[in-house]
Amino acid sequence: VHDDEDLQKEDNIRCLTTLGHFGFDCLPRQLVNKSVQQGFFFNILCVGETGIGKSTLIDTLFNTNLKDKKSSHFYPNVGLKIQTYELQESNIQLNLTVVKTVGYGDQINKEASYQPIVDYIDAQFESYLQEELKIKRSFVDYHDSRIHVCLYFISPTGHSLKSLDLLTMKNIDSKVNIIPLIAKADTISKNDLQKFKCKIMSELISNGIQIYQFPTDDEATTHVNTSMNGLLPFAVVGSIDEVKVGKRMVRGRQYPWGVLQVENENHCDFVKLRDVLLCTNMEDLKEQTHTWHYERYRCSKLQKMGFTDVGPDNQPVSFQEIYEAKRQDFLNQCQRAEEELKQKFMQRVKEKETAFKEAEKELQDKFEHLKRVQQEETMKLQEERRQLEEEIIDFYKMKTASGTLQTQECTSIRKD
Ligand code: GTP
């Protein structure tokens, strides 16, 4: 470089600085353009009791009015409602999927309330895994429905977490990024709210529940994310109404004593939640979902199927070796099952044969017996017939004899 500069000075050559980019420093722009063209997708799971404010918060977050009719409190089981929306902000397309619990916390026995949630999260991982395992994979048009974040709505009791909250969070914390929220935070006083937040965090820690930690390893977001981690759980208020404050219309809730402004950071943590969720950490949430939660699912699934990276001797085992061994195992199993079936079949055939023979013998005996009885009957009848015939002959003989006697008597009377 020095030599070139010296040469240029010597030759008095005019240097031009380049305008715009060229070479591989354009790569980030190519990525951005491609991503913008493809559009983005984000999947949110809202877990919370019926009427706790799930839909209102989602509407407030995305500036929409997606709420449909209210859910009933009388469902026998917990269900999930899945809604997908195409949103656009300037030239950015967002395919948003919101999965909401229905009937959560309404049953008398709440022990299994978390199960449908766990099943749903696992089902999305399973469908992604199945796509990955296909020979012809098609991730371009694949709708990735894995849940990127779970907004867990805690009731604003000001007291402590419910056992249902602990049970559910414990069962999903290894499957999804949980961000705990204190719902309808406008119903708690400032002092109580602070104590409530501390209580919730200490209960989560003592129960070993892992919630999502905003990443602090990126210089650009370290500062904001560290302070946000200290503010969890966020105390949020949602509203789709616009109220007048001074000369401005703001999203808020009007009360007899004043207005709660949703986007006022002194009133609640809504803006903080929106910033960390949508502006700062959306990509990290997706990455964590793929690299941690999905990876954990995939790993345990493949292990259950018998795949492993190292053998019993701690030596690496290739996928092909395991596949061959599994295949051989399977073939042996099939052969064993086939033989077992054959033997069972032969046994049953023998049993049936014996049963048929016994039945045949029984029938034969019956037939012989009937034949004997019939022969005896015939003989008896023949005997009776013979006797009758003899009687008839005797009768005729007697009749003839009596006729002769009568004739002789008549002749003797006439002579006299
Ligand atoms: P379901 O889908 O029926 O389970 O209800 P949800 O959890 O989606 O609750 P929704 O958003 O429908 O809100 C229920 C009621 O709570 C509505 O009357 C809302 O206006 C009210 N609400 C929602 N958010 C807040 C809040 O932050 N504070 C207060 N005070 N009320 C709220």
Boltz pocket constraint, residues with backbone or C-beta under 6 A from the ligand:
constraints:
  - pocket:
      binder: B
      contacts: [[A, 48], [A, 49], [A, 50], [A, 51], [A, 52], [A, 53], [A, 54], [A, 55], [A, 56], [A, 57], [A, 67], [A, 69], [A, 70], [A, 71], [A, 72], [A, 100], [A, 101], [A, 102], [A, 103], [A, 183], [A, 184], [A, 185], [A, 186], [A, 187], [A, 236], [A, 237], [A, 238], [A, 239]]
      max_distance: 6.0
